[in-house]
Amino acid sequence: MKTIFDTGGSGGIGVSLPGLDVPKTEELPEKFSREKEGRIGLPELSEGMVMRHFVSLSSLNYHLEKGIYPLGSCTMKYNPKLHENLARLPGLTALHPLLPDDQVRGTLELMHHLGELLCEITGFRGVSLQPAAGAQGEFCGIMLIKSYHEHRGEFHRNEVLMPDSAHGTNPATATLADCVVVGVESNEYGLVDPEDLKRKVGPNTAAFMLTNPNTLGLFESHIGEITSIVHDAGGLNYMDGANMNALLGIARPGDMGFDVCHLNLHKTFSSPHGGGGPGSGPVACSAELAGFLPDPVVVMKDDGGYALRKKDGSFGRLLAFHGNIGVLYRAYAYILTMGARGLREVSEAALVNANYLRALLSEYYDNPFDHGPCMHEFVLSGDRQARLGVKTLDIAKRLLDYGVHAPTIYFPQIVHEALMIEPTETEDRAELDRFASAMISIAGEAEEKPHLLKDAPVNTPVLRLDEVRAVKELCVVEPLNEGSVGE
Ligand SMILES: *Cc1c(COP(=O)(O)O)cnc(C)c1O
């Protein structure tokens, strides 16, 4: 597709600079210029043409403001514009991270209060807002657990146990923290098998890492027994709280026997994400672990003011500064506008939406874990379609032709041809029905005209991409339907 950047665009101008009112300096010597005539070949366009360019690109893209984005595990929900306005207030965006504490009192108070709210939501006592993503929150949590064991002289505890359904960041975190990953099997219900856990815990257990609800969208109903098994062996329990969208105001990790968890503010607490945008993965922990939290933490002073303080037992710093503050502002606005009751309604609606969609689809796709209701997401299998020669990847690509975003596919790995679907609470019934009817039509196509799925997508600005190349050679303006980046 040609864009305005390719079609000439020479001589246009998008800004009106004021006249020169200082003495003119010498021109930059030619040897310092990147191109002969002092031009680096940027297109020259008027403001109007630039607007057309970017608006046309945004309409080629799929995004939440166009429709449902049911990427399992990602919690792609609508993020209210109110939070954007608040996070952009000049008094907040103009702060420099090196300003002295008494000049940033408002932001420190906000961080302190947000920390208290997150402790209340999770049932914990200490918090760090520093981690810049869920994965960094995990790393922070495992470092807290290591610090705890080392403080007690138990330097040998280096095994981190996790179920075979774990999110990929969990084993990566344990490895980065210089620990050894030990897998625990799931049972036929898709839940941690307590008997296998008993076999795997021991004197070297540092931690058990668990996502609850797990990545199959199922609540670990034996959670009390599981966390006790780990504690009895001298280990601690880490909850990957990226799926907290299912539990707000209903259940708290601190009450389930966990010692520490991270939250994904950019999922559950409403910040736009995806495409590598800024995240925030605060860590909340028990009083026993709080002394090891990364520096600095926000504390309330005797005079009622707030300060950033370093704690003696801290394991060190995670980031140069204090975290992705813009995401913290949004999360704070979200929690205060929803209130306690509103947050509970968020999770209740997320559960109802996921169960509704699962019921609509269960006749058309295999549902390997149908022993009871799901939580905020569910995992189907494309096995039935695979037997007809249609892969889950083909189903995902065909969904794009129906104008909806595909779910997460091929994860969790314990489900064959997995389709992991998380509708979130911000989709209404009509949109859930639209997604279901696309999935149902595709199930029909898989039986009657499977070649349609093999060629999909056919209605999108670019056709099926070579996914490896498309990531490495990002070119958003490749010719339309000419297959030059296609397979
Ligand atoms: C998203 C997610 C993570 C990682 O969060 P990032 O912010 O992408 O690093 C970890 N665990 C689970 C279960 C998740 O869904």
The ligand as an ORCA input file, in Angstrom:
! r2SCAN-3c Opt
* xyz 0 1
  C       1.125    -11.155     31.474
  C       1.559    -12.188     32.421
  C       2.842    -12.162     32.979
  C       3.935    -11.180     32.553
  O       3.620     -9.843     32.630
  P       4.449     -8.789     31.759
  O       3.981     -7.456     32.248
  O       4.115     -9.062     30.335
  O       5.895     -9.003     32.048
  C       3.168    -13.121     33.909
  N       2.289    -14.083     34.264
  C       1.042    -14.157     33.735
  C       0.104    -15.239     34.183
  C       0.637    -13.210     32.804
  O      -0.592    -13.285     32.275
*
